[in-house]
Amino acid sequence: MTNDHNRKITIIGAGFVGSTSAFSLIAAQAANEIVLIDVNTSLVRSQVMDLQHSIPSWGQCQVKVGTYDDIRDSDIVVITCGANQKPGETRLDLIKKNSAIIKDIGPKIFKANPGIIVIMVTNPVDLLTFQLVRMFPKKQKQIMGSGTILDTARLRFLLGQHFKVNPTSMHAYIIGEHGDSEFPLWSTANIGQIPLAKYPGYDAKKMDRIFNQAKNAAYAIIKGKQATYYAISSGVAHLAKAILGDKNSVLPVSSLLTNYHSISNICLSVPSVIGRNGVKHQLRLSLNTRELRQLKKSARTLKQAAKGLVT
Ligand code: NAD
């Protein structure tokens, strides 16, 4: 880790998600230096020029095209390279293409900097996080996927609209797979300590519709504009700030579970304490019978799909 005066983040993949993550990091003043790497050299050059021109409006930050050598003195690497979902594709459909990329770049990252914190964003995010943890088991605390940070933000936004409450005051999470088997933690969701089910305006059927809208948002957005990026890039900046500021923030990142409600040897999202060394610990949630069943189903789905990882 470098000191607070040199907060450096390298982003691998300068497409929609990588470039907007850089933009969110600049706007949030989260780093002093941002490096972008991409196999598409003309794209990465153009993205960097465009990003550099935003700096006079936001404040000083070095932004440049880089190489894996830049990881040596970086604090965080954000992985956003690889294929994205095409209309109708699920996140799990991307596994072959993207796990071959992780197999190639994983060793380059940790060779350059054994102490680096890695934020995996590329999909299927839980499986690629698991792949990297499997390749580098001793680095498991340093490796996290953005997981259900995005899905939780979507849920909180929609609940905030429904209950007419600021979404930052909505205490509700989606956990499990960042994908079709994810589920909401309704049993403990609350607004200012009032259980959601007792809050004026609560309607169980409406809650189910809101959850499905959050879960299927990516399909709806991709249909209209080929990719999703603003919300995930905001989540990346939030997570990077939690790490660099050693904030002990609770965020639903994807990380390796070991004997978590009897689930082991797979990565998925549960609320976790995030600080300068990565995932400090995962919160041991009280789950009702339904939620426990859903968590186990999510783990089974991912374990089955993990067989498709390139080894
Ligand atoms: P994109 O196609 O716009 O960008 C991907 C970039 O990766 C391209 O510029 C490509 O040249 C580059 N690339 C490919 N192989 C590379 C390699 N080996 N090294 C360096 N660069 C390489 O795609 P996008 O819309 O930015 O999405 C990127 C990934 O993020 C996808 O897998 C997508 O599904 C995922 N995503 C995740 C979340 C989440 O919540 N976790 C949200 C949105 C998108």
Boltz pocket constraint, residues with backbone or C-beta under 6 A from the ligand:
constraints:
  - pocket:
      binder: B
      contacts: [[A, 12], [A, 13], [A, 14], [A, 15], [A, 16], [A, 17], [A, 18], [A, 37], [A, 38], [A, 39], [A, 40], [A, 43], [A, 79], [A, 80], [A, 81], [A, 82], [A, 83], [A, 84], [A, 85], [A, 94], [A, 98], [A, 101], [A, 120], [A, 121], [A, 122], [A, 123], [A, 124], [A, 125], [A, 146], [A, 147], [A, 150], [A, 178], [A, 226], [A, 227], [A, 228], [A, 229], [A, 232]]
      max_distance: 6.0
